[in-house]
Amino acid sequence: MCTLKSLIPGLAVLAALACVAGPATAQTAVAAQAAGYPVRFDFGATPTPAELAHYYSIPPDGRGLPKGRGTAADGAKIYAENCAACHGEKLEGIPKKGVGGDKLIGGRGTLASEAPVKTIESYWPYATTVFDFVKRAMPFQAPGSLSNDQIYAVVAYILAEANIIKKTDALDETSLARVQMPNRSGFIADPRPEIELYR
C-alpha cells in the first residue's frame, strides 16, 4: 500500500511520484491531497474533434484509414514529382550518405544474410503502416502536403513495382488493409496483453 503517513517531509514529492506509479486508489488520492497535492490540475482544455484530426496512428488492421483511392498509374506521376529526388527514379534509393533516401523495393530473402536489404518489399509487415508513414513524414521537404488520394496512389505504385499488388489494382481504405506483405510473418508477436488493443 502506498501512503504518505510515515514519510520524512523532504521525501513527500518522491513518495507522491511512487504512488502515481502504483494502482490509483482512493487512499492514495486522500493521502496526496492531505499532503497538499492537488487531486486534479485545472489547466488546459479539451481538444476539439478538428484539433484531434491532426493526430492519428494507423494500426496494422487499417482502423482509422481515411477515405480515398489511388492507382499505381497515378502514383507513378506523384512519385516522380515528390519522391524520386530522394528515393531514385526507379525506387532504387540514393546511396550517398546524408543526401538521399532509402531504397524502397527489392531485398527479398536478404534479411537473414550478412548484407540485409531492408525495404518496404523485404521488411515491412503491413501495407497500412506504409500509408501511415507516408502521410505522416513524406515527402521529406513538405511532410503532410499530399492528399489522401495521392498517398493511396503512391503506396499503390510502390507496392505494384514491388510485385506485391497488380499494376492495375487500386487501393483505398478497404483494399489497403487486405494487402499481404511478403514479410508479414517475419516478426515475433509482442506478448504484452495491452498490445492486443492495437492489433
Phi, psi and omega per residue, in radians:
M1 nan 2.432 -3.074
C2 -1.898 1.897 3.131
T3 -2.284 2.960 3.137
L4 -1.904 0.126 -2.993
K5 -1.136 -0.670 -2.999
S6 -1.869 0.445 -3.052
L7 -1.578 2.582 2.942
I8 -1.241 2.338 -3.053
P9 -0.873 -0.649 -3.105
G10 -1.205 -0.254 -3.118
L11 -1.760 0.129 -3.055
A12 -1.053 -0.714 -3.119
V13 -1.134 -0.779 3.121
L14 -1.093 -0.675 3.131
A15 -1.169 -0.690 3.125
A16 -1.078 -0.714 3.103
L17 -1.138 -0.677 3.105
A18 -1.118 -0.642 3.134
C19 -1.141 -0.664 3.135
V20 -1.080 -0.603 -3.106
A21 -1.229 -0.435 -3.139
G22 -1.549 -3.023 3.128
P23 -1.088 2.441 3.116
A24 -1.370 1.930 -3.127
T25 -2.100 2.795 3.110
A26 -1.071 -0.674 -3.122
Q27 -1.094 -0.721 3.118
T28 -1.099 -0.778 -3.132
A29 -1.100 -0.730 3.128
V30 -1.115 -0.763 -3.136
A31 -1.125 -0.737 3.137
A32 -1.126 -0.738 3.133
Q33 -1.128 -0.680 3.126
A34 -1.123 -0.508 3.130
A35 -1.487 0.026 3.087
G36 1.700 0.097 3.116
Y37 -1.563 2.384 3.140
P38 -1.200 2.533 3.071
V39 -1.346 -0.568 -3.126
R40 -2.445 2.370 3.072
F41 -1.557 2.204 -3.106
D42 -1.710 1.196 3.030
F43 -2.520 2.896 -3.104
G44 1.494 -3.121 -3.128
A45 -2.542 2.639 3.092
T46 -1.226 2.206 -3.125
P47 -1.182 2.579 3.099
T48 -1.415 2.811 3.062
P49 -0.982 -0.624 3.134
A50 -1.144 -0.685 3.109
E51 -1.191 -0.708 -3.141
L52 -1.177 -0.416 -3.111
A53 -1.104 -0.358 3.135
H54 -1.379 -0.193 -3.108
Y55 -2.043 2.255 -3.075
Y56 -2.755 2.854 3.009
S57 -2.667 1.992 -3.103
I58 -1.489 1.975 3.138
P59 -1.349 2.995 -3.108
P60 -0.943 -0.610 -3.082
D61 -1.388 -0.036 3.047
G62 1.539 0.034 3.096
R63 -0.991 2.318 3.119
G64 1.583 -0.037 3.073
L65 -1.060 2.377 -3.117
P66 -1.366 2.836 3.036
K67 -1.108 2.540 3.121
G68 2.792 3.014 -3.123
R69 -2.797 2.491 3.104
G70 -2.705 2.619 3.116
T71 -1.990 2.813 3.117
A72 -1.108 -0.624 3.136
A73 -1.090 -0.779 3.083
D74 -1.174 -0.666 -3.116
G75 -1.115 -0.563 3.134
A76 -1.066 -0.705 3.139
K77 -1.210 -0.768 -3.132
I78 -1.133 -0.712 3.112
Y79 -1.059 -0.808 -3.122
A80 -1.038 -0.640 -3.087
E81 -1.426 -0.535 -2.964
N82 -2.072 -0.333 -2.959
C83 -2.144 -0.520 -3.003
A84 -1.080 -0.540 -3.117
A85 -1.041 -0.549 -3.141
C86 -1.770 -0.654 -3.009
H87 -1.798 0.051 3.093
G88 1.565 2.637 -3.100
E89 -1.094 -0.522 -3.105
K90 -2.033 0.516 3.115
L91 1.101 0.375 -3.061
E92 -1.494 -0.086 -3.135
G93 1.438 2.861 3.073
I94 -2.013 1.894 -2.967
P95 -1.241 -0.260 -3.100
K96 -1.136 2.214 -3.117
K97 -1.118 2.341 3.087
G98 1.356 -0.016 -3.081
V99 -1.971 -0.852 -2.982
G100 -1.958 -3.129 -3.137
G101 -1.746 3.001 -3.101
D102 -1.224 2.730 2.958
K103 -1.153 2.444 -3.049
L104 -1.829 -0.451 -3.100
I105 -2.257 2.931 -3.109
G106 1.607 -3.069 3.049
G107 1.482 0.077 3.131
R108 -1.054 2.383 3.099
G109 1.424 0.086 -3.093
T110 -1.766 -0.162 -2.987
L111 -1.113 -0.521 3.129
A112 -1.625 0.089 -3.120
S113 -1.584 3.098 3.112
E114 -1.306 -0.263 3.132
A115 -2.270 1.220 -3.111
P116 -1.152 2.469 3.095
V117 -1.991 1.815 -3.099
K118 -1.580 1.966 3.117
T119 -2.333 3.068 3.043
I120 -1.043 -0.647 -3.115
E121 -1.246 -0.702 -3.017
S122 -1.650 -0.423 -2.930
Y123 -2.024 -0.824 -2.997
W124 -1.129 2.267 -3.112
P125 -1.492 -0.341 -3.046
Y126 -2.358 2.327 3.101
A127 -1.236 -0.497 -3.123
T128 -1.109 -0.592 -3.138
T129 -1.360 -0.346 2.982
V130 -1.143 -0.810 3.092
F131 -0.999 -0.827 -3.119
D132 -1.001 -0.791 -3.109
F133 -1.159 -0.781 -3.138
V134 -1.102 -0.755 -3.140
K135 -1.110 -0.663 -3.054
R136 -1.411 -0.652 -2.898
A137 -2.217 -0.068 -3.069
M138 -2.144 2.721 -0.115
P139 -1.220 2.769 -3.002
F140 -0.948 -0.721 -3.060
Q141 -1.428 -0.200 -3.123
A142 -2.687 1.107 -3.104
P143 -1.058 2.451 3.139
G144 1.480 0.063 -3.075
S145 -1.524 -0.261 -3.134
L146 -1.481 2.499 3.063
S147 -1.294 2.905 3.111
N148 -1.081 -0.689 3.097
D149 -1.061 -0.734 3.133
Q150 -1.143 -0.663 3.137
I151 -1.181 -0.778 3.079
Y152 -1.003 -0.698 -3.112
A153 -1.177 -0.781 3.139
V154 -1.107 -0.742 3.116
V155 -1.127 -0.699 3.093
A156 -1.071 -0.724 3.130
Y157 -1.097 -0.821 -3.132
I158 -1.081 -0.820 -3.109
L159 -1.167 -0.586 3.106
A160 -1.224 -0.734 3.117
E161 -1.159 -0.445 3.094
A162 -1.532 0.068 -3.124
N163 1.025 0.642 3.068
I164 -1.671 -0.624 2.997
I165 -2.179 2.916 3.099
K166 -1.309 2.646 3.142
K167 -1.158 -0.288 3.121
T168 -1.655 -0.100 -3.118
D169 -1.257 2.544 3.001
A170 -1.913 2.552 3.103
L171 -1.944 2.477 3.034
D172 -2.567 -2.966 -3.049
E173 -1.155 -0.307 3.112
T174 -1.655 -0.875 -3.062
S175 -1.223 -0.544 -3.130
L176 -1.064 -0.712 -3.110
A177 -1.183 -0.318 -3.125
R178 -1.577 -0.124 -3.117
V179 -1.159 2.282 3.105
Q180 -1.729 1.937 -3.125
M181 -1.369 2.602 -3.102
P182 -1.015 -0.571 -3.104
N183 -1.811 0.498 -3.102
R184 -0.978 -0.659 -3.080
S185 -1.748 0.280 -3.075
G186 -1.568 0.136 -3.117
F187 -2.096 2.625 3.087
I188 -1.546 2.257 -3.114
A189 -1.136 2.480 3.087
D190 -1.341 2.130 -3.043
P191 -1.412 -0.118 -3.082
R192 -1.123 2.330 -3.057
P193 -1.086 -0.541 -3.108
E194 -1.220 -0.342 3.128
I195 -1.185 -0.430 3.102
E196 -0.991 -0.474 -3.139
L197 -1.108 -0.428 -3.029
Y198 -1.870 0.083 -3.137
R199 -1.603 nan nan
